[in-house]
Amino acid sequence: MSKILVTGGAGFIGSHTCVELLNAGYEIVVVDNLYNSSEKSLDRVRELTGKDFAFYPFDIRDKENMQKIFDDHKIDACIHFAGLKAVGESCQKPLEYYDNNIGGTLALCEVMRNNGCKKIVFSSSATVYGTNNVSPLKESMKTGGTTNPYGTTKYMIEIILDDFHKGDSEWAVTLLRYFNPIGAHKSGRIGENPNGIPNNLMPYITQVAIGKLPCLNVFGDDYNTHDGTGVRDYIHVVDLALGHVKAVEKILKDEPKVNVYNLGTGNGYSVLDIVKAFEQASGQKINYKIAPRRPGDLDTCYSDASKALNELGWKAERDLLEMCEDSWRWQSNNPNGFDD
């Protein structure tokens, strides 16, 4: 079976994708510098699948160390998750974000090319659509106009990888634009485990529910939406992981080209929709207060995911209630994340 290099494989989406790749019969090799993740997540991936795999605690910018991976393994394709990912932090630390996300991708691709591996599935984001497109967002829409360095790194890497294929037609590139992943593996053994105060809505809600945080700030209640709070396309992380398995399957068998897919549900839910669904799923009351809007936040952002259905045979199956139940199971079983 094919062997897949997973960069950032110890992270939230990475670890769930490792489980689904192993379950689908692929061999994996994981590289992760553990800057924002825990090696314990990989122990739990082994536990959930009953399968072992190699792990390298390297930074992908370190080309000498990355070469060791290719010396040890014949890699057929790479899924590239590794990157810094907090929007707010990227505005304070743009140099670190450009160096890590773009520098890391260039170093990775150089080592891949030197070893004759030119198939990459890239973890992109709906942020590349910027602020000028109207939802539902389609892959054919103009990208750019990003509002923060995190989003700009994703936009730039998409252009860079597209240029690789233009310059060398052996490069096969799949760009997966994620919407808002939440939920966790059904077992409650792996999930989102942010360092410090969470940047994302769901881990914030779950930490309010277990009493680690006092109250959820809802940023803005005067948006042009059904209840005034921002609407986003929330997708179960296991559905997202299965989208990567489908993308790998396609990139391994097709002629090399550049493919772009939205991975979302196509449904928009507001912040208060999520709060209510979570209260229903968990039986916990979530304290929240309305706070001022954050700069750069849009009223509405959701996907048209029909291209992924037509070309990958993939669609999101899990509904909002299941996303909330699974997030709560993970958090309530692991109040301190992987430190429990």
N, C-alpha and C positions, 0 to 999 in steps of 0.2 A: 504493500500500500504506500501511497505517497507520503513524504515526510514534510511537514509544514513548520517553518520557523515562526513563532509567535512573539513579537516584541511587545513589551508591556503586558505579558501574559499573566502577571500576578494581580493586575488591577481588577476593577469591577467588571467591565465588559470582557476584558481579556480572560479572566478566570472562567467565566460562564461559557465563553467560546471554546476554551480548552476542553471543558467537559463535553460539549456537543461534538467537537472534532474527534475526540477519543471514542465517544459513543458511536460515531459514524464510521469508525474503523481506520481513521488516519493515525499516523505516528506524529508526535509533536516534539519540538525542541523549544524551550521557553528561555527568553533573555529578558531580564528586568533588573534595573538598578535599585529597586525597592525604595525609591525616593518617596513615593506616595502610596506604597502598598506593603503587604506583609507576605513573607515566604510561607506563612501558615496557610494562606489561601491555596497554595499549590499542594500542600499536604492534604488538604480537604478535597481538592480535585482528584488526587490519587485515591482517596478513600471512597469518593462517590462513584468512580469509574472502575475501581479495581485494577487500574493500569498505571505503569510507571513511565517516566520520561525524564530526559535530561534537562537540568536547569542551570543557567549561567547567570551569576549576579553581576553582569557587566553593564556599563553605560554604552549605548549604541554609538556614541561619538568616538569611542576608543577602538580605532580600526584594527590595531594589533590584536586586541582581545577578541574582537568580532571574527577575525580571520581564524582563530582557534576553533570556533564553532564549525566553520566550513571545512576545516581540516578533519574534524571529528565526524562530520555528518554530511551526507549528500542531501542537500535541501532542494525540494522541488518547487516550492513557492513560499512566499512570506506574507503573513498578515501583520500589518504595521499599526499597532495601537500606541506604542510608547510616545508619550508627550506630556507636557504640562497643560492643564486643562481648566484653570479657574479664570473666568472672564475678568473679575474685579482685580485679581492679583496681576493679570497680564498688563493692566493699565499702569500698575505701579512698578512692574519689573519687565518692561518690554525687551530689554537686552537679553535677559535670561530666557525669555520665551522664544525669541528669534534664534538664539544660539542653540537651545535645546531642541526645539521642534524642527526648524529648517536644517540646522547644522547636523542634527541627529539623522534626519532623513537622507541627506546627501552622503554622510559617512556610510550609512547602512547600504545605500544603493551602489556606492562605489565597491564595497566589499562583495555585494551580491554579483555585480557585473564581472568583477575579477574572477569569480568562481563559476561563471556561466549560468547563474540563476537570475532570470529576468522576468519573473512573474510576481507581481505585488498587488495585494488587496489593501487599500489604504482607508484608515479610519478617519473619514472627514465629518463634516457637520453641516446642519442646516444653516449655520451662521454664514456660510459662503453666499447665501442668497441676499445678504445685506438687508436694507430697509425699504427698498423701492418696489419689491415684488408683492403682488397680492395673492394671498392663500386661496385655494390650494396651490402649493409650490410644485412646479414641474421641473424635471431635469433640463429641459430645453431653455429655461429662463436664464437671463443674463445674471452672472455672478459678479461679486465685488461689492464695493461700497460698504465693506465690513466696518463695524463700529468699535472694535477693540483689537489689540494685538493678537489675542488668542485666535479670533476669527480670521484675522489677516494671515496668520501662519497656515491655517487650513486652506485658505484661498490660494496662497502662494505655492504651497506644496502640490495642490491640484494642477496648477499651471506647469510647475517643474516636471511632474510625472508625465503630463501630456507631452511636454517637449522631449522627454526621453524617448517616447515612442516615435515622435516625428523625426528625431535624429537617428534612431536605430529601431527599425520595425520589428526587431525580435522582442522588444519590451512589451509585455502584456500588463495592462494597468486596469484595475477596477477601483473606482472611487465610490465609497459607500457614505452617503450623507445621512447621518443619524438625526432623528428628532430627539425626544426627551426620554432616555431610558430610565425606567424605575422597576420595582419588583425585585425578586431574588429567586434563586433555585428553590424548588418545592420543598427540598429537605430541610431548609433553614440553616444549612451548613456554610454556604457562601453568600455574600451580599455586598452592598455598598458600605465601605468602611472608611469614611473620610477622616483625615487628620484635623483635629481642632474643630472649630465651628463649621458645620456644613455649608457649602455654597449652593447646593441643590435643594429643591423643595422637599422631596420625599424624605431624605435622611433627616432634614430639619423637623419635619412633622413627626417622624418616628421617635426622635430624641425628645420632643415635647411630650409625646405620649408616655414615654417611660420615666419622665421627670428629670431628664438631664438638662433640658432647657426649659425656661419658664413659659415661653409664649412665642407663637409664630408671628413674624411681621409679614403682613400682606401688602406688597408695594403697589399702591394705587387701587382705587375702587371707582375711578371715573373714566375707565376705558370704554370704547364703543363695543361692548360685548354684552351678553345676556344678563350678567350680574355685575358688570363694571370692573371685574378683575381680569387679568391677562389670560388669554386662551392659548394653550400649547397642545402639541400632539405627543401624548405620553405613550411609550411603547414598552412592553414587558421585555426585560433584558434577555430572557431565554428566547423569545421570538427574534430579537436582534441577533443573538448568537447563531441561531439557525439560519439567518440570512447570510452570515459569513460562511457557513458550511456550503450553502448553495453557490455562493460567489466563488469559492475555492474549486468546487466541482466544475464550474463552467470555465474558469481560467485555465485549468489543467487540460481540458479537452479541446478548447476552441483555438482557432488561429489567433495570434497575438493582436490585440487592438486595445483601445481605451473605451471602457464602459463606465457609465455613471448611473447609480441607482439611489433613489430615496428609500430609506428604511423607516417607515412610520406606519401608523394605523389608518391615516386619512381622516381621523376624527379629532376635533378640538375639544379639550376640556379646560374649564377655568380653574383658577387656584381654589376657589370655594367649592367647585365640583369635587376636586381632589380631597379637600378637607372633609366634606360630607361622606364621600365614599370610604375614606379611611376610618371615620368614626363608625360607620356601619360595619366595616370589615373587622375592626379591632375591639369594638365595644368601649373605646376610650373617648373621652371628651377632649377636643383640641382647643386650647385657649389661643385666640389670635387677636391681633389688633391691626387696624388699617394704618399704614405708614405712607409717606410720600412716594410718588413714582421714582423709579431708578432711571437715570439718564440712559437713553438708547434702547429701553424696553419697548417692544411693539405691542399693539392691541392683540393681534392674532397671528399665529404661525402654525400652520399644519400642512401635511404633505398630500400630494397625489402619489400614491405608491403603486399605481397600476402597471408601470413599466417593469418593476421587480416581479410582479405577478406574471406578466406576459413572457418575460425573458428568463427569469430564474425559477419560475414556478413557486415563488415564495409569497406568503402573506402573513400578517400578524393575526394570531388566533386567540390570544388571551385578552380578556376584557379588563376594564378598569377595576372591578371588584377583586378579581384575581391578583392584579398587580398590587393592590393595597393589602390583601390578605398575606401575600408572600413577603412583602416588605415588612409587615408587622411580625410575621413568624421569625424572620431573620433577626430583627432588632430585639424582640422579646426573649428569644433564645440566647442572644449574644449581646447583652446590653453594652458591653465594652468592645464590641467588634471581635477581632481575632485575639484580643488579649484575655478573653474568658477561658 
